[in-house]
Amino acid sequence: MARRGAVAPDPAETGHVLESLLERFLVSIIALAGARAGTVQVLTDDGKCMRLVAQQGLPTQLLATERLLEPHCGQCSIAAGSEVMAWVDEVQSCVRHGTPAYFDLQSKSVLAIALQHESQTLGVYHLFFGSRVELGAQTRTILGLVAELLGLTLHNDRVERERLRATVMKERQEMVGEVHDAIAQTLAYVKMRLPLLSDAMLSHDDARSLKYFSEVKTAVGEVHDNLREVMTYFRTRMDPLGLLHALQSTVDSFVDRTGIALEFRNSTENLNLTDKQEVQVFHIVQEALANMAKYSMAERAAVTIRKTGEGLEFLIEDDGLGIPAPAGSSLQSAVKVMKPSTHFGMEIMQSRAQRLGGSLEVSRIDAAGTRVRLLLPLGPAMRGRAT
């Protein structure tokens, strides 16, 4: 997952930026070396071809043959593979795959400047000359330094694109898991109930038809609610200032949105949670507050954070209708008596708590009201600061 508040760059956009950089350097390098024309080609991700990303001064009829070259194309690749800069005076291989009217007539010598990182060639500048020229020591030094810098840039770009690709794959896997946990099981239940509903309707059994219809309707409502929950989870980004600031912002706007006065009590300055842990906690609290707003009929509520001997504790409490279950009941017991539309929301909350290595309990408060308690075990760093 990206850092809090940070948006992962688009790989295509970073590629365009890099190619623009290579093209700007190409203009400067042509001028510095006094060449007639030049190209810059970059190794494709599969390592099978050199792709043309920029050119200056080449005739139009030559561009098609230069657009995609084999990495071991003629003498240029041999020269560039042996050192950073190398002259190629034998251009017959260029004539064979190119245009004789240009090579061996207008361009009789090519300077290959390899863009390498740790001896691996990731790209090549080709500079075309009418004849072999002598480059001064200072010019060769500048060209070598530029090649080294751009080789490192190409390497870093490749590493970054691999990192982004891995991040996207991980997020997709997380999304699949969320959809499966929240939706797939309910849809499987609907699929089993539909044939029973069809049979009841065909046999004109009104009682059974109404029963199965009600069950399917309830299940579809659960799917709708939980699909919205999953979409919210993957759309919402953590406040860049962290969990405490995000919760305070939620509390500040809660009364205007729901009419319930919500108090925020925090006796812990440093939660010592990772970014991923903060995101999971935030969504658990969000779901608990959403359920409260929908069903509790409460007037006042509170979100409390504190450290105890057991661990880091998050409490969401209200003075509403409560749940028809004995005091201190577990989440599993509470879920059985809750409204169907909250069922899977509570299960997702529990799943998030388990990922954190913690526990989630729902219980009554005295005669009325509900308490949702999230408990996270103290790690070594947190344990030393427990109050």
Secondary structure, 3 states (H helix, E strand, C coil): CCCCCCCCCCHHHHHHHHHHHHHHHHHHHHHHHCCCEEEEEEECCCCCCEEEEEEECCCHHHHHHHCEECCCCHHHHHHHHHCCEEEECCCHHHHHHCCCCCECCCECEEEEEEEEECCEEEEEEEEEECCCCCCCHHHHHHHHHHHHHHHHHHHHHHHHHHHHHHHHHHHHHHHHHHHHHHHHHHHHHHHHHHHHHHHHHHCCCHHHHHHHHHHHHHHHHHHHHHHHHHHHHHHCCCCCCCHHHHHHHHHHHHHHHHCCEEEEEECCCCCCCCHHHHHHHHHHHHHHHHHHHHHCCCCEEEEEEEECCCCEEEEEEECCCCCCCCCCCCHHHHHHHCCHHHHHHHHHHHHHHHHCCCEEEEEECCCCCEEEEEEECCCHHHHCCCC
